[in-house]
Amino acid sequence: MRALIVDDSRFVRGYVRGLLEEKGIECEEAGDGQAALDLVLGGKPFDLALVDWNMPVMNGLDMLTQLRARGFSGIKVMMVTTEAENDFIIRALDAGADEYLMKPFDGEALGEKLAMLGLAEE
């Protein structure tokens, strides 16, 4: 399985990578939504994208919207963000997110979300 970690924080990308690699998931990183979209459009196959909301160049919601509009429905998208208001969650799910995980989180919370998506055992 391959995951794309999209966050403008190098620290967060490294933290998430460590948690996913412990589960045997191969990871690639992007620092903003446009860089992530470029990887996907360039033919890189991903099963999962973990996407921050607030990023420079292109935010996570715009990236998700473009990803879905271009027919990439096979990539499970988990918004991973500090945005906790219901409005943000609804907007993300309406745009095509499969799950929503609030920062900060630990490996157990991430594992539960991956299991909900059918991508890992709890």
Backbone as CSV, one residue per row, in Angstrom:
resi,resn,N_x,N_y,N_z,CA_x,CA_y,CA_z,C_x,C_y,C_z
1,MET,0.833,-1.177,0.000,0.000,0.000,0.000,0.881,1.245,0.000
2,ARG,0.413,2.278,-0.716,1.172,3.529,-0.817,0.311,4.699,-0.334
3,ALA,0.936,5.549,0.482,0.232,6.719,1.004,0.971,7.990,0.609
4,LEU,0.195,9.035,0.382,0.727,10.356,0.104,0.396,11.243,1.300
5,ILE,1.427,11.793,1.930,1.259,12.659,3.096,1.413,14.098,2.618
6,VAL,0.361,14.894,2.788,0.345,16.257,2.267,0.192,17.227,3.435
7,ASP,1.277,17.906,3.767,1.274,18.853,4.888,2.438,19.807,4.693
8,ASP,2.231,21.083,5.027,3.317,22.041,4.868,4.331,21.967,6.006
9,SER,4.046,21.194,7.048,4.982,21.022,8.154,5.837,19.772,7.933
10,ARG,7.133,19.973,7.810,8.049,18.840,7.651,7.959,17.916,8.871
11,PHE,7.801,18.504,10.055,7.685,17.711,11.283,6.469,16.789,11.215
12,VAL,5.318,17.336,10.840,4.094,16.532,10.769,4.239,15.433,9.724
13,ARG,4.810,15.774,8.571,5.005,14.748,7.532,5.870,13.608,8.072
14,GLY,6.928,13.947,8.775,7.805,12.922,9.332,7.116,12.080,10.388
15,TYR,6.312,12.723,11.223,5.572,12.009,12.271,4.590,11.015,11.654
16,VAL,3.803,11.486,10.690,2.814,10.620,10.035,3.523,9.501,9.272
17,ARG,4.610,9.825,8.594,5.377,8.808,7.870,5.820,7.700,8.818
18,GLY,6.346,8.082,9.965,6.790,7.082,10.942,5.657,6.160,11.371
19,LEU,4.490,6.727,11.643,3.339,5.916,12.062,2.898,4.968,10.947
20,LEU,2.873,5.467,9.716,2.424,4.636,8.591,3.449,3.559,8.243
21,GLU,4.724,3.915,8.263,5.752,2.930,7.927,5.799,1.797,8.947
22,GLU,5.451,2.088,10.206,5.346,1.031,11.221,4.288,0.010,10.829
23,LYS,3.309,0.437,10.052,2.230,-0.447,9.597,2.541,-1.045,8.230
24,GLY,3.752,-0.820,7.736,4.156,-1.390,6.456,3.659,-0.631,5.247
25,ILE,3.259,0.626,5.440,2.738,1.434,4.344,3.863,2.286,3.772
26,GLU,4.070,2.188,2.474,5.085,2.982,1.784,4.566,4.415,1.636
27,CYS,5.427,5.401,1.881,4.980,6.797,1.902,5.760,7.691,0.959
28,GLU,5.051,8.691,0.473,5.653,9.785,-0.272,5.067,11.064,0.315
29,GLU,5.811,12.173,0.215,5.392,13.412,0.859,5.280,14.556,-0.138
30,ALA,4.384,15.503,0.207,4.262,16.750,-0.542,3.996,17.866,0.457
31,GLY,4.569,19.046,0.199,4.462,20.161,1.119,3.266,21.069,0.894
32,ASP,2.507,20.820,-0.171,1.290,21.602,-0.422,0.397,20.819,-1.379
33,GLY,-0.842,21.285,-1.516,-1.814,20.591,-2.340,-1.440,20.513,-3.810
34,GLN,-0.827,21.557,-4.349,-0.444,21.547,-5.763,0.639,20.510,-6.024
35,ALA,1.640,20.440,-5.142,2.705,19.448,-5.303,2.131,18.038,-5.225
36,ALA,1.166,17.834,-4.333,0.528,16.525,-4.203,-0.271,16.178,-5.451
37,LEU,-1.049,17.131,-5.936,-1.840,16.918,-7.147,-0.938,16.600,-8.327
38,ASP,0.191,17.288,-8.421,1.150,17.022,-9.495,1.664,15.587,-9.441
39,LEU,1.919,15.076,-8.228,2.385,13.683,-8.095,1.326,12.708,-8.593
40,VAL,0.083,12.939,-8.179,-1.010,12.049,-8.591,-1.238,12.141,-10.096
41,LEU,-1.303,13.358,-10.622,-1.533,13.544,-12.062,-0.367,13.013,-12.887
42,GLY,0.809,12.972,-12.288,1.988,12.447,-12.971,2.026,10.929,-13.040
43,GLY,1.008,10.286,-12.493,0.907,8.843,-12.622,1.351,8.050,-11.406
44,LYS,1.724,8.724,-10.327,2.115,8.003,-9.118,0.868,7.353,-8.523
45,PRO,0.884,6.042,-8.300,-0.294,5.378,-7.734,-0.306,5.471,-6.201
46,PHE,-1.425,5.907,-5.661,-1.592,5.981,-4.204,-2.917,5.350,-3.812
47,ASP,-2.901,4.666,-2.666,-4.125,4.089,-2.108,-4.787,5.050,-1.139
48,LEU,-3.957,5.925,-0.552,-4.402,6.798,0.522,-3.678,8.137,0.434
49,ALA,-4.405,9.211,0.717,-3.786,10.533,0.867,-4.239,11.098,2.206
50,LEU,-3.275,11.525,3.013,-3.556,12.183,4.287,-3.252,13.658,4.064
51,VAL,-4.283,14.490,4.125,-4.185,15.852,3.620,-4.509,16.883,4.702
52,ASP,-3.570,17.810,4.920,-3.797,18.933,5.817,-4.721,19.928,5.117
53,TRP,-5.437,20.715,5.886,-6.348,21.707,5.304,-5.597,22.975,4.926
54,ASN,-4.879,23.552,5.905,-4.250,24.862,5.730,-2.814,24.722,5.252
55,MET,-2.605,25.042,3.974,-1.275,24.977,3.367,-1.134,26.116,2.370
56,PRO,0.104,26.530,2.105,0.322,27.547,1.060,0.130,26.935,-0.328
57,VAL,0.120,27.741,-1.320,0.006,27.386,-2.748,-1.388,26.833,-3.064
58,MET,-1.738,25.677,-2.495,-3.080,25.104,-2.659,-3.456,24.416,-1.356
59,ASN,-4.602,24.790,-0.787,-5.011,24.161,0.469,-5.574,22.754,0.227
60,GLY,-5.778,22.046,1.304,-6.217,20.659,1.213,-7.597,20.481,0.619
61,LEU,-8.513,21.390,0.916,-9.860,21.266,0.370,-9.849,21.460,-1.145
62,ASP,-9.095,22.449,-1.629,-8.994,22.654,-3.075,-8.332,21.457,-3.755
63,MET,-7.307,20.903,-3.114,-6.634,19.726,-3.669,-7.606,18.553,-3.774
64,LEU,-8.364,18.327,-2.709,-9.348,17.243,-2.683,-10.401,17.451,-3.771
65,THR,-10.897,18.666,-3.890,-11.922,18.974,-4.894,-11.398,18.691,-6.308
66,GLN,-10.167,19.121,-6.585,-9.588,18.884,-7.912,-9.321,17.397,-8.155
67,LEU,-8.872,16.708,-7.117,-8.602,15.275,-7.225,-9.871,14.524,-7.618
68,ARG,-10.957,14.800,-6.917,-12.227,14.127,-7.203,-12.788,14.555,-8.563
69,ALA,-12.662,15.843,-8.899,-13.184,16.342,-10.180,-12.467,15.683,-11.361
70,ARG,-11.225,15.266,-11.147,-10.455,14.627,-12.219,-10.616,13.109,-12.228
71,GLY,-11.537,12.609,-11.420,-11.882,11.195,-11.470,-11.074,10.269,-10.580
72,PHE,-10.287,10.812,-9.687,-9.491,9.963,-8.792,-10.326,9.562,-7.585
73,SER,-11.231,8.621,-7.814,-12.122,8.179,-6.741,-11.549,6.982,-5.982
74,GLY,-10.528,6.342,-6.520,-9.955,5.163,-5.874,-8.977,5.478,-4.755
75,ILE,-8.585,6.726,-4.636,-7.671,7.125,-3.561,-8.502,7.523,-2.347
76,LYS,-8.319,6.824,-1.244,-8.986,7.204,0.007,-8.318,8.472,0.517
77,VAL,-9.117,9.472,0.868,-8.572,10.740,1.348,-9.013,10.966,2.790
78,MET,-8.016,11.166,3.642,-8.268,11.490,5.039,-7.766,12.909,5.292
79,MET,-8.668,13.808,5.637,-8.261,15.154,6.031,-7.666,15.038,7.430
80,VAL,-6.471,15.577,7.606,-5.770,15.521,8.889,-5.448,16.968,9.249
81,THR,-6.224,17.540,10.183,-6.157,18.983,10.366,-6.530,19.421,11.779
82,THR,-6.210,20.649,12.089,-6.604,21.241,13.368,-7.998,21.846,13.292
83,GLU,-8.568,21.925,12.107,-9.904,22.511,11.929,-10.948,21.561,12.501
84,ALA,-11.514,21.931,13.655,-12.393,21.013,14.383,-13.879,21.365,14.282
85,GLU,-14.204,22.508,13.696,-15.608,22.910,13.630,-16.375,22.000,12.670
86,ASN,-17.646,21.757,13.000,-18.486,20.892,12.170,-18.547,21.360,10.728
87,ASP,-18.538,22.680,10.511,-18.608,23.223,9.153,-17.444,22.705,8.297
88,PHE,-16.246,22.655,8.880,-15.082,22.172,8.140,-15.236,20.687,7.812
89,ILE,-15.705,19.915,8.778,-15.880,18.476,8.569,-16.894,18.228,7.453
90,ILE,-18.012,18.932,7.513,-19.057,18.777,6.493,-18.535,19.169,5.112
91,ARG,-17.815,20.289,5.043,-17.266,20.731,3.759,-16.294,19.698,3.187
92,ALA,-15.461,19.123,4.040,-14.492,18.119,3.582,-15.202,16.866,3.084
93,LEU,-16.177,16.390,3.840,-16.907,15.183,3.432,-17.699,15.435,2.152
94,ASP,-18.304,16.615,2.039,-19.044,16.966,0.823,-18.120,17.034,-0.398
95,ALA,-16.869,17.427,-0.179,-15.903,17.531,-1.281,-15.321,16.177,-1.675
96,GLY,-15.597,15.138,-0.875,-15.138,13.801,-1.239,-14.160,13.158,-0.276
97,ALA,-13.936,13.767,0.891,-13.061,13.128,1.880,-13.734,11.857,2.388
98,ASP,-12.930,10.842,2.651,-13.447,9.578,3.169,-13.434,9.546,4.694
99,GLU,-12.529,10.308,5.302,-12.413,10.350,6.761,-11.827,11.684,7.160
100,TYR,-11.870,11.967,8.465,-11.415,13.252,9.012,-10.743,12.955,10.341
101,LEU,-9.502,13.391,10.510,-8.745,13.139,11.737,-8.219,14.470,12.265
102,MET,-8.512,14.751,13.531,-8.091,16.019,14.131,-6.690,15.918,14.711
103,LYS,-5.899,16.970,14.474,-4.591,17.098,15.109,-4.809,17.709,16.493
104,PRO,-4.022,17.355,17.485,-2.991,16.310,17.450,-3.627,14.926,17.586
105,PHE,-2.935,13.916,17.125,-3.424,12.544,17.192,-2.244,11.627,17.448
106,ASP,-2.555,10.391,17.820,-1.498,9.407,18.052,-1.683,8.231,17.100
107,GLY,-0.798,7.256,17.219,-0.839,6.100,16.333,-2.117,5.295,16.465
108,GLU,-2.666,5.255,17.658,-3.907,4.506,17.871,-5.071,5.153,17.119
109,ALA,-5.183,6.472,17.213,-6.263,7.183,16.514,-6.121,7.022,14.999
110,LEU,-4.893,7.129,14.509,-4.663,6.951,13.070,-5.009,5.527,12.656
111,GLY,-4.603,4.552,13.462,-4.910,3.154,13.173,-6.403,2.890,13.107
112,GLU,-7.172,3.516,14.005,-8.630,3.354,14.005,-9.229,3.909,12.710
113,LYS,-8.740,5.060,12.272,-9.250,5.650,11.030,-8.878,4.785,9.817
114,LEU,-7.657,4.249,9.809,-7.249,3.373,8.699,-8.126,2.124,8.669
115,ALA,-8.444,1.585,9.836,-9.317,0.408,9.907,-10.716,0.744,9.400
116,MET,-11.212,1.946,9.751,-12.532,2.365,9.277,-12.572,2.452,7.764
117,LEU,-11.425,2.785,7.158,-11.328,2.883,5.709,-11.035,1.526,5.054
118,GLY,-10.845,0.502,5.877,-10.543,-0.829,5.352,-9.112,-0.966,4.865
119,LEU,-8.211,-0.097,5.370,-6.833,-0.098,4.893,-5.844,-0.728,5.882
120,ALA,-6.312,-1.043,7.075,-5.422,-1.652,8.071,-6.284,-2.289,9.148
121,GLU,-5.659,-3.199,9.875,-6.342,-3.794,11.027,-6.076,-2.907,12.227
122,GLU,-7.041,-2.846,13.137,-6.871,-2.003,14.340,-5.792,-2.551,15.228
